[in-house]
Amino acid sequence: MEKVIVTSSKKEDLVSFLEFNGFTVEILEKDIYRVERDGELPVFINLKDGHIYFEIDLGNVSSVATEKLYHDLLDLNTEILPVAFGLNRANPDDPRLVLVESREAENLDSNELLSVFAALELAVDRAEILLADYLN
């Protein structure tokens, strides 16, 4: 018997899809969500202008910030694509090291969305290894 492949497509809202896939979703305000799964760091999602922005807060690294640290982070950016390190300076007195990623919200594929979370998890692991050298 020949192998028969059936492809299915259904549309689902973001929160329902994430919850179905084992994520806990907290709506912080309109179009801003806090998403967690399996004890991983929370991912903050912001829906804006047809895009979905993902951010993980790795903390304030001001006390260990050196030129070498920033060079190491930039070097690591090439290994953790499509995710990237950045600085969130929304509060100038508390700059935060973050991992970021973004996608167009229109026609977002389920595999594409889940792959962003997988990439973020791997990037967090790499960040922890790198930052451990600076925090010890």
N, C-alpha and C positions, 0 to 999 in steps of 0.2 A: 504494500500500500504506500502510495506517495504521501510525503509529509505535507500537511495543509497548514498554512500560516494564515491566521485571521488577525487583521489589524483593527483596533477599535479606537475611536476618538470621542472623548466627551469633554465638555467644558464644565469647570468647577471654580467656585470662587476661591481666592487665595487661602483664606483662613480654614475653610473646610478641607481643602487639599492638604495643607500642612498638618492639621489635626489627624486626618486619616493616615498620614505617614509618620505618626508617632511624635509629632512636635506639640509642645504646649505653647499656645499663642495668647498673649495678653495685649489688648488694644490699649495703648497709652493715651492716644488722642487721635483725632481724625487722620487717617492715613499714616499713622506711626504705630508700629507693632514691636513687641519684644517676643522673640521666638527662642525656645530652648528645647533640647532633646538630650536624654541620657547623661545629664550632669555636665554637658559641655558649656562653655561660656555662652551667654546669651547673644543672639544676633538681633540687632536693631534694624528694622526695615522701615524705609520711608518711601511712600509712593508720591511722586511729584512729576508733573509735566510729562506724563506718558512713560516714565521710567521707574524702575524699582531699584532703590539703593540699599545696599547691605553694609552694615558696619559692626565690627566687634571691638569693644574697648579693652585694650591690653593694659591700661593704666598710665599713670604719670611716671615718666622716666627722667624727669628733669635732674634728679639727684645723681644719675649715672650717665647723663647725656654727654657724649664726647664726639668729636669729629669721627673717630674710629667707629663708634656705635652707629652713627648715621651712615657711614660708608658700608658697614656690615649689613645694615638693613637694606640699603639700596642694592647691594650685591645679592642678597637673599630674594629681593623682588623678582629677579630673573628666574628663580627656581620655583616660585610659588604661584606663577601665573595660572589662572587669570586674576587671582587675588593680588592685592598690593598693600604695602605698608603706607601709612600716611600719618600726618599730625592733625588732630582736631583741635583748633585753637579758638573754638567758639567762646571759651572762657580763657582770656589771656593769662589769668593767674593760675590756671590749672590745665596746661596743654596735655593732651592725651595721645598716646601712641595707639593707632587703630589699624585694623585690617579692613579694607574696603573692596567692594565690587559693585558693579551696576549692570543692569540689563534693560532692554526695552520691554515695557510691560505688555504691549500688544503682541498677541500670538505667542506668548511665553509657553514653551513646551515643558511638560512635567519632568522629563529627564534633564533638561537644561536647568530647571529650578533646583532639582535635587543635587545636581552636580556642583552648583554654587555652594551649597551647604557642605558637601564633601570636601571641596577645595578649601573652604574656610577652616574646617576641622584640621586638615593636614597642615595648613599654614599656622594655626595656633600651636600645633606640636613643634613645628620648626622654630617658631618665635620663642617658645619656652626654652628650648635648647640654647638658642643664641643668647637670650636675656639672662639665663642662669650664670653665664660667665661674667656678666657685668654686675649682677646683684649679689654675688658671693664675694 
